[in-house]
Amino acid sequence: MKKESIYGLPLEQLIEWLQDHGQKKSRALKVWDWLYRKRVTNFSEMTDLNPECLELLTDHFILQSLREHTSQESVDGTIKFLFRLPDDNLIETVLMRHKFGSSVCVTTQVGCNIGCSFCASGLLTKHRDLSGSEIVEQIMKVQEYMDNARQGEKVSHVVVMGIGEPFDNYINVMDALRIIIDHKGLAIPGRGITISTSGLADKIYEFADSDLKVNLAISLHAPNNELREQIMKINRVYPLEKIIQAVEYYLAKTKRRITLEYILLKDLNDQREHALQLVSLIKNIQQLINVNLIPYNPVDEHPQYQRSDHETMLAFYDVLKKHGINCSIRLEHGRDIEAACGQLRSKQVKANQG
């Protein structure tokens, strides 16, 4: 019998499963506490469970399905983990340290089919979706690393911005998020979680209706369709008009702010005219929009793109601010170990497939 990871069960499902196997609801609550508060790595450490319950868990579930393959630490304290999945696929997960806490950037797919021309993550086509348990366990493995370091660190924020398009794995990602925010478990508040999409408009509508109170970011990266199609082939299916309509629905339904992510590519989308086009695109919704300007992080495989110079980035920022748009320039983490935005991919996987 193939054992499933217990991290894939929300609390309600764990309660139901144990009750179906003759166990009390109170035991499910104890198991949940051992998993997410005490963070054990073996069922035998759940010392206040009766032997029958422990045997049930051991026979049907596993705790450690991800194995650390390698890790790299940046000069800024960022750590990139390469995890091996049960089927031997490899994924990357990043721990970032901030003044406000520690955040984990999780991966949602093995490979990515969106194919943004500037992004390293799309160099490998999608092999499969990650399960909800594999998404949750990335956080648990990073937390285990911090627990072992005994410095009192705890994961306080999660960004769903690793390899893959989260809304292309919508059900599993949503299941994982519900486990992550559960106040009896990891208890990471929704305001500390951000999910990013390349603009799958139909899923933005669905996400708005889900009532899941986590932050939404949209990878825009261009102010007009012609330019966006040049660098993001997904724009052929979901052009800017459809995305803006979906954003308007989301804002009206949730009253929550949205972040628009915009990578600045030298001489391509970083000129004053592009800033003014962006202003025009979002002028009707700008009160609930924050534009996050992202310095391009170079990767060997895309030499045609270069980073905008600092003065150009500041000029772009200045145009937006003068038109009343909330905007910021993203701080970089882990650029020296290729753990920054747009750099994630497993070179080991590429080498193996090659």
C-alpha positions as a printed NumPy array, in Angstrom:
array([[  0.   ,   0.   ,   0.   ],
       [  1.357,   3.393,  -0.99 ],
       [  1.499,   5.725,   1.982],
       [  0.361,   9.321,   1.588],
       [  1.91 ,  12.296,   3.339],
       [ -0.098,  13.307,   6.379],
       [  0.633,  16.956,   5.572],
       [ -1.961,  16.74 ,   2.807],
       [ -4.873,  16.413,   5.242],
       [ -6.617,  19.538,   6.535],
       [ -7.721,  19.204,  10.138],
       [-11.339,  18.408,   9.239],
       [-10.234,  15.56 ,   6.962],
       [ -7.844,  14.211,   9.597],
       [-10.672,  14.205,  12.147],
       [-12.97 ,  12.402,   9.706],
       [-10.3  ,   9.844,   8.746],
       [ -9.468,   8.959,  12.341],
       [-13.135,   8.731,  13.309],
       [-13.75 ,   6.415,  10.352],
       [-10.986,   4.229,  11.815],
       [-12.496,   4.134,  15.292],
       [-10.538,   6.993,  16.868],
       [-11.819,   9.972,  18.839],
       [-11.852,  13.543,  17.531],
       [ -9.597,  14.576,  20.414],
       [ -6.826,  12.345,  19.046],
       [ -6.91 ,  14.161,  15.722],
       [ -6.405,  17.441,  17.57 ],
       [ -3.424,  15.936,  19.391],
       [ -1.931,  14.694,  16.116],
       [ -2.401,  18.149,  14.561],
       [ -0.649,  19.734,  17.534],
       [  2.271,  17.293,  17.257],
       [  2.593,  18.01 ,  13.541],
       [  2.449,  21.781,  13.433],
       [  3.161,  23.097,  16.937],
       [  5.654,  20.562,  18.296],
       [  6.811,  19.743,  14.735],
       [  7.865,  16.126,  15.25 ],
       [  9.59 ,  14.262,  12.423],
       [  8.491,  10.753,  13.414],
       [  5.15 ,   9.379,  14.544],
       [  6.856,   7.62 ,  17.479],
       [  7.492,  11.072,  18.999],
       [  3.739,  11.551,  19.526],
       [  4.071,  10.228,  23.043],
       [  0.538,  10.889,  24.34 ],
       [ -1.238,   8.889,  21.604],
       [ -2.399,   5.373,  22.309],
       [ -0.592,   2.505,  20.504],
       [ -3.569,   1.752,  18.25 ],
       [ -3.691,   5.313,  16.916],
       [  0.066,   5.4  ,  16.395],
       [ -0.073,   2.122,  14.488],
       [ -2.85 ,   3.471,  12.26 ],
       [ -0.841,   6.573,  11.409],
       [  2.359,   4.622,  10.794],
       [  0.591,   2.107,   8.546],
       [ -1.16 ,   4.694,   6.361],
       [  0.927,   7.883,   6.31 ],
       [  4.456,   9.222,   6.059],
       [  5.92 ,  12.336,   7.646],
       [  9.106,  12.87 ,   5.687],
       [  8.427,  12.67 ,   1.945],
       [ 10.858,  15.439,   0.91 ],
       [ 14.586,  14.937,   1.296],
       [ 17.14 ,  17.725,   1.229],
       [ 19.449,  17.199,  -1.745],
       [ 21.589,  20.323,  -1.417],
       [ 21.391,  23.834,  -0.011],
       [ 23.192,  27.108,  -0.672],
       [ 23.466,  30.174,   1.537],
       [ 23.732,  33.714,   0.193],
       [ 25.843,  36.483,   1.647],
       [ 22.57 ,  38.136,   2.735],
       [ 21.44 ,  35.066,   4.709],
       [ 19.033,  33.743,   2.074],
       [ 19.108,  29.943,   1.798],
       [ 18.06 ,  28.005,  -1.3  ],
       [ 17.094,  24.383,  -0.693],
       [ 16.983,  21.72 ,  -3.373],
       [ 14.508,  19.052,  -2.266],
       [ 14.098,  15.594,  -3.769],
       [ 10.505,  14.402,  -4.11 ],
       [  9.427,  10.757,  -3.653],
       [  9.483,  10.252,  -7.457],
       [ 13.059,  11.67 ,  -7.58 ],
       [ 12.036,  14.975,  -9.149],
       [ 13.852,  18.001,  -7.713],
       [ 12.348,  21.324,  -6.616],
       [ 13.721,  24.543,  -5.138],
       [ 12.495,  26.359,  -2.04 ],
       [ 13.936,  29.594,  -0.644],
       [ 14.2  ,  30.945,   2.893],
       [ 14.524,  34.731,   3.055],
       [ 15.308,  36.775,   6.159],
       [ 13.697,  40.206,   6.568],
       [ 13.501,  42.773,   9.327],
       [  9.846,  41.781,   9.763],
       [ 10.47 ,  38.019,   9.937],
       [ 11.371,  34.964,   7.89 ],
       [  9.563,  34.097,   4.66 ],
       [  9.555,  30.943,   2.578],
       [  9.118,  30.996,  -1.193],
       [  7.447,  27.725,  -2.175],
       [  7.304,  25.888,  -5.479],
       [  3.987,  24.554,  -6.796],
       [  4.96 ,  22.549,  -9.906],
       [  7.835,  20.499, -11.242],
       [  8.697,  22.777, -14.163],
       [  6.44 ,  25.449, -15.64 ],
       [  4.44 ,  25.747, -18.859],
       [  3.859,  29.515, -18.784],
       [  7.089,  30.143, -20.672],
       [  7.937,  33.734, -19.75 ],
       [ 10.948,  34.463, -21.936],
       [ 12.964,  36.195, -19.203],
       [ 12.416,  33.603, -16.459],
       [ 14.632,  30.631, -15.661],
       [ 11.795,  28.657, -14.062],
       [ 10.172,  28.007, -17.426],
       [ 13.275,  26.453, -18.962],
       [ 11.92 ,  23.048, -17.947],
       [  8.399,  22.295, -19.134],
       [  5.92 ,  21.197, -16.507],
       [  6.398,  17.582, -15.52 ],
       [  3.652,  17.488, -12.91 ],
       [  1.799,  19.45 , -10.254],
       [  2.88 ,  19.251,  -6.652],
       [  0.365,  17.842,  -4.202],
       [ -0.932,  19.972,  -1.374],
       [  1.194,  17.957,   1.053],
       [  4.366,  18.598,  -0.986],
       [  3.667,  22.333,  -0.856],
       [  3.047,  22.32 ,   2.901],
       [  6.051,  20.119,   3.57 ],
       [  8.417,  22.626,   1.966],
       [  7.528,  24.996,   4.797],
       [  7.877,  22.227,   7.368],
       [ 11.341,  21.293,   6.069],
       [ 12.513,  24.905,   6.22 ],
       [ 11.059,  25.234,   9.719],
       [ 12.862,  22.029,  10.686],
       [ 16.113,  23.589,   9.497],
       [ 15.466,  26.642,  11.669],
       [ 14.456,  24.509,  14.661],
       [ 17.711,  22.567,  14.385],
       [ 19.66 ,  25.843,  14.34 ],
       [ 18.086,  26.636,  17.737],
       [ 17.962,  30.396,  17.179],
       [ 14.249,  30.755,  17.846],
       [ 13.329,  31.529,  14.218],
       [  9.881,  30.728,  12.898],
       [  8.397,  30.997,   9.432],
       [  6.202,  34.088,   9.576],
       [  5.452,  34.669,   5.877],
       [  4.913,  32.531,   2.782],
       [  5.173,  33.625,  -0.842],
       [  3.798,  31.266,  -3.464],
       [  6.214,  32.473,  -6.12 ],
       [  8.586,  29.564,  -6.697],
       [  8.743,  27.323,  -9.749],
       [  5.403,  26.894, -11.505],
       [  2.147,  28.811, -11.991],
       [  0.127,  28.442,  -8.756],
       [ -3.23 ,  28.977, -10.468],
       [ -2.391,  26.176, -12.918],
       [ -2.375,  23.917,  -9.836],
       [ -5.277,  25.698,  -8.226],
       [ -6.955,  23.002,  -6.108],
       [ -3.763,  21.677,  -4.532],
       [ -2.454,  25.177,  -3.828],
       [ -5.71 ,  26.236,  -2.2  ],
       [ -5.748,  23.079,  -0.053],
       [ -2.189,  23.82 ,   1.059],
       [ -3.008,  27.448,   1.902],
       [ -5.919,  26.398,   4.092],
       [ -3.603,  24.12 ,   6.064],
       [ -0.965,  26.857,   6.365],
       [ -3.374,  29.477,   7.756],
       [ -5.232,  27.123,  10.133],
       [ -4.997,  28.808,  13.546],
       [ -4.517,  25.457,  15.293],
       [ -1.616,  24.542,  13.016],
       [  1.119,  26.633,  11.439],
       [ -1.121,  29.652,  12.066],
       [  0.548,  31.871,   9.484],
       [ -1.969,  34.718,   9.021],
       [ -3.409,  35.416,   5.602],
       [ -1.868,  38.875,   5.575],
       [  1.528,  37.155,   5.702],
       [  0.858,  35.001,   2.629],
       [  1.077,  36.15 ,  -0.993],
       [  0.177,  34.078,  -4.03 ],
       [  1.406,  35.221,  -7.439],
       [ -0.1  ,  34.437, -10.834],
       [  0.951,  35.282, -14.366],
       [ -2.628,  36.331, -15.018],
       [ -4.942,  33.319, -15.389],
       [ -8.046,  35.477, -15.443],
       [-10.599,  32.699, -14.873],
       [ -8.775,  31.64 , -11.711],
       [ -8.61 ,  35.235, -10.464],
       [-12.429,  35.238, -10.508],
       [-12.488,  31.893,  -8.685],
       [ -9.945,  33.095,  -6.152],
       [-12.025,  36.205,  -5.482],
       [-15.026,  33.994,  -4.733],
       [-13.035,  31.657,  -2.449],
       [-13.05 ,  34.07 ,   0.506],
       [ -9.5  ,  32.977,   1.305],
       [ -7.996,  36.097,   2.823],
       [ -4.45 ,  35.956,   1.486],
       [ -2.653,  38.513,  -0.662],
       [ -2.745,  38.359,  -4.462],
       [  0.021,  39.487,  -6.809],
       [ -0.132,  39.502, -10.604],
       [  2.932,  39.28 , -12.813],
       [  2.194,  42.027, -15.33 ],
       [  5.67 ,  43.015, -16.616],
       [  4.411,  45.049, -19.577],
       [  1.923,  47.92 , -20.088],
       [  0.561,  46.88 , -23.509],
       [ -0.409,  43.642, -25.234],
       [  2.195,  43.781, -27.983],
       [  5.062,  43.973, -25.539],
       [  3.538,  41.529, -23.084],
       [  3.035,  38.905, -25.798],
       [  6.679,  39.328, -26.727],
       [  7.877,  38.332, -23.264],
       [  4.909,  36.338, -21.875],
       [  3.158,  33.948, -24.226],
       [  0.297,  33.538, -21.715],
       [ -0.879,  36.975, -22.883],
       [ -2.192,  35.361, -26.069],
       [ -4.783,  33.559, -23.938],
       [ -5.244,  36.187, -21.243],
       [ -4.551,  39.647, -22.73 ],
       [ -4.37 ,  42.674, -20.499],
       [ -8.044,  43.563, -21.016],
       [ -9.15 ,  40.218, -19.544],
       [ -6.716,  40.52 , -16.661],
       [ -7.835,  44.045, -15.756],
       [-11.498,  42.956, -15.883],
       [-10.699,  40.078, -13.52 ],
       [ -8.777,  42.426, -11.23 ],
       [-11.73 ,  44.826, -11.139],
       [-13.988,  41.935, -10.116],
       [-11.523,  40.838,  -7.428],
       [-11.226,  44.349,  -5.992],
       [-14.983,  44.859,  -5.941],
       [-15.599,  41.458,  -4.336],
       [-12.835,  41.406,  -1.727],
       [-11.929,  45.083,  -1.125],
       [ -8.353,  43.803,  -0.787],
       [ -5.325,  45.428,  -2.392],
       [ -3.517,  43.752,  -5.291],
       [  0.172,  43.953,  -6.13 ],
       [  1.155,  44.245,  -9.783],
       [  4.659,  42.891, -10.344],
       [  6.711,  44.557, -13.045],
       [ 10.212,  43.364, -13.946],
       [ 12.276,  46.149, -15.486],
       [ 14.152,  44.99 , -18.596],
       [ 16.745,  47.345, -20.008],
       [ 15.496,  49.334, -23.047],
       [ 12.508,  47.   , -23.445],
       [  9.812,  47.942, -20.928],
       [ 11.558,  50.496, -18.706],
       [ 11.15 ,  53.788, -20.57 ],
       [  9.038,  56.806, -19.61 ],
       [  6.497,  55.94 , -22.314],
       [  6.006,  52.522, -20.726],
       [  5.498,  54.056, -17.299],
       [  2.84 ,  56.377, -18.737],
       [  1.133,  53.459, -20.496],
       [  1.045,  51.601, -17.17 ],
       [ -0.496,  54.644, -15.5  ],
       [ -3.201,  54.72 , -18.174],
       [ -3.833,  50.964, -17.87 ],
       [ -4.562,  51.038, -14.142],
       [ -5.862,  54.573, -13.617],
       [ -9.394,  53.41 , -12.789],
       [ -8.258,  50.979, -10.093],
       [ -5.07 ,  52.577,  -8.824],
       [ -6.42 ,  53.283,  -5.326],
       [ -6.275,  49.555,  -4.512],
       [ -3.131,  48.767,  -6.496],
       [  0.514,  48.61 ,  -5.491],
       [  3.072,  48.32 ,  -8.265],
       [  6.163,  46.353,  -7.248],
       [  9.055,  47.213,  -9.559],
       [ 11.5  ,  44.314,  -9.765],
       [ 15.131,  44.686, -10.832],
       [ 15.845,  42.009, -13.418],
       [ 17.987,  39.164, -12.125],
       [ 20.138,  37.854, -14.971],
       [ 20.346,  34.168, -15.83 ],
       [ 22.831,  32.531, -18.149],
       [ 20.13 ,  31.108, -20.388],
       [ 18.604,  34.498, -21.294],
       [ 21.532,  36.74 , -22.294],
       [ 19.242,  38.921, -24.46 ],
       [ 17.881,  40.602, -21.318],
       [ 19.793,  42.993, -19.099],
       [ 18.953,  44.809, -15.899],
       [ 17.767,  48.393, -16.15 ],
       [ 20.278,  50.822, -14.718],
       [ 19.485,  52.372, -11.367],
       [ 18.696,  55.818, -12.753],
       [ 16.165,  54.365, -15.21 ],
       [ 14.463,  52.406, -12.435],
       [ 14.204,  55.517, -10.285],
       [ 12.809,  57.535, -13.224],
       [ 10.132,  54.865, -13.858],
       [  9.272,  54.858, -10.157],
       [  9.073,  58.657, -10.149],
       [  6.561,  58.733, -13.029],
       [  4.252,  56.343, -11.183],
       [  4.517,  58.211,  -7.906],
       [  3.799,  61.558,  -9.559],
       [  0.579,  60.073, -10.95 ],
       [ -0.547,  58.96 ,  -7.488],
       [  0.263,  55.268,  -7.855],
       [  1.557,  53.356,  -4.848],
       [  4.767,  51.661,  -5.883],
       [  7.96 ,  50.224,  -4.506],
       [ 11.223,  48.756,  -5.765],
       [ 11.689,  45.199,  -4.548],
       [ 14.598,  44.416,  -2.27 ],
       [ 16.701,  41.574,  -3.598],
       [ 17.442,  38.34 ,  -1.79 ],
       [ 19.834,  35.577,  -2.797],
       [ 20.89 ,  36.946,  -6.173],
       [ 24.42 ,  35.533,  -5.744],
       [ 23.075,  31.966,  -5.393],
       [ 20.41 ,  32.355,  -8.121],
       [ 17.604,  32.359,  -5.594],
       [ 16.146,  35.74 ,  -6.544],
       [ 13.013,  36.502,  -8.553],
       [ 13.084,  34.813, -11.965],
       [ 16.209,  32.784, -11.233],
       [ 14.737,  29.65 ,  -9.7  ],
       [ 15.216,  26.417, -11.547],
       [ 17.164,  23.283, -10.892],
       [ 20.302,  23.135, -12.976],
       [ 20.724,  19.607, -11.679],
       [ 17.375,  18.657, -13.205],
       [ 18.316,  20.266, -16.508],
       [ 21.6  ,  18.376, -16.507],
       [ 19.837,  15.095, -15.782],
       [ 17.296,  15.637, -18.531],
       [ 19.959,  16.725, -20.967]])
